[in-house]
């Protein structure tokens, strides 16, 4: 099965930037969509960005739109999340996720995704903004 390993988390001051990476291995040809989630203590994972394998389908939650950028390098089987203008409320555990099907579509003014939309998960990396 697909395996995902995140890296790049850490601590930063408000207004700063961090970049996360997620390396995929295994049968990566099965992946149709990859995404980033975050989870606050005691709460459900929240989808914040997703990108289809073709790169044409890109989605962001309202909470990060305009500040975060999702991208991928298919040759390296690696997903990225560039996080700019970080706020204390961005402090959370961040997870990489992958799914064999298409990315969850946007049906209204905002894009939402929860953990049931994705099958494969990384172990998570902590981001702390102070």
N, C-alpha and C positions, 0 to 999 in steps of 0.2 A: 504494500500500500504506500501511498504518498507520505513522505515525512517532511516536516517543516521545522526549521531552526531559525529563531529570531536572534538578532544582535543589534547593538547600537543604543540601547536605553541608557539612562543615567540621570544626572541632576543638572538643572540649568536654572538660571534666573529668569524671571518673567520678562518677556520681550525677546528672549533668546531663541535659538534654533537647535534642533536635534534631527538626526537622520536615522531611521530604522531600516534594517535589511532583513530579508527572510529568504533563506536558501532552501529550495525544494529539491528532494531527491526521490528516487524510486520511479514508478511509472508516471513521470510528469506529463507524458503525452495525453494522459487521461484528463488533465486539468482543463476546465472550461472557464473558470473564474477564480481570481484570488482577491482576498480582501484583508482589511485591517479592522480589528475590533478593539475596544477598550472596556475595562471593567473596574468599577469602583467597588470598594469593600462592601459586601453585603448586597450588591445589586447584580442584575443580569448583564451579560455582555452586550455591548452596543456596537452595531456596525457603524464605522465612520467613513470608510472608503472601500471601493471595489473596482476591479478592472477586469474586463474580459480578455481572453487570450489574444485576440486580434488587436487589442489596444483601442478599439473604436468605442467600446462601451465603458464609460467611466462614471462613477457615481460618488457623491459625497453627502454626508449628513450635514444638516444646517450648522451643527455645532463646530464644524471644522472647515467648511467651505470658504475658500479665499485665503486660508492660512496654511492648509496642508495640501501636499501634492503626492498622489500615488503614481508610481511608474513601475515598469518591469523591464528586465533584460531576458528575453526568452532564450537566448543562446546560453546564458549563464544560469537559467532557471532560478532567477532571483527577483524578488519583489522588494520595492523600496517605499518608504514613506518619509517625505521631507516635511518637517514640522517647523513652521516659522511663527513668529509673534506668539510664542507660547504664553499661556495664562496659568495661574495656579489651579484653575479648574480642569486643566488638561492632565493633572496628576492622576495616574491610574496605571494599571497593568495593561500592557498592550499585547495583543495576540495577532498572529498571522493565521489566515485560514484559506483553505482551498476547497473547491467544489468541482465535480465532474461536469455538471450542467452549466447553463448560462447564469450570469449574475442575476440576483434578484432585481426585477425591474422597478422603475419608479412609476407609480400610478397616480400620484397626486402632486401637490406643490413641493413635497419634501420626499427624500429617499430614506427608507428605513430598511434595516436588516437585523434579524436576530440570529442567535447561534444555530437555530434549526435549519437555516438556509445553507449551512456549510458542513462538510463531512470531516475534513482533515484540519488539525489544529497544531500549532506550535506550542511550546511550553510557556511562552510569555516573557516579556521583558518590562521591567519597571521604568516608568518615566516620572520624574519628580520635578515640579516647577515651583520655585519659591520666590 
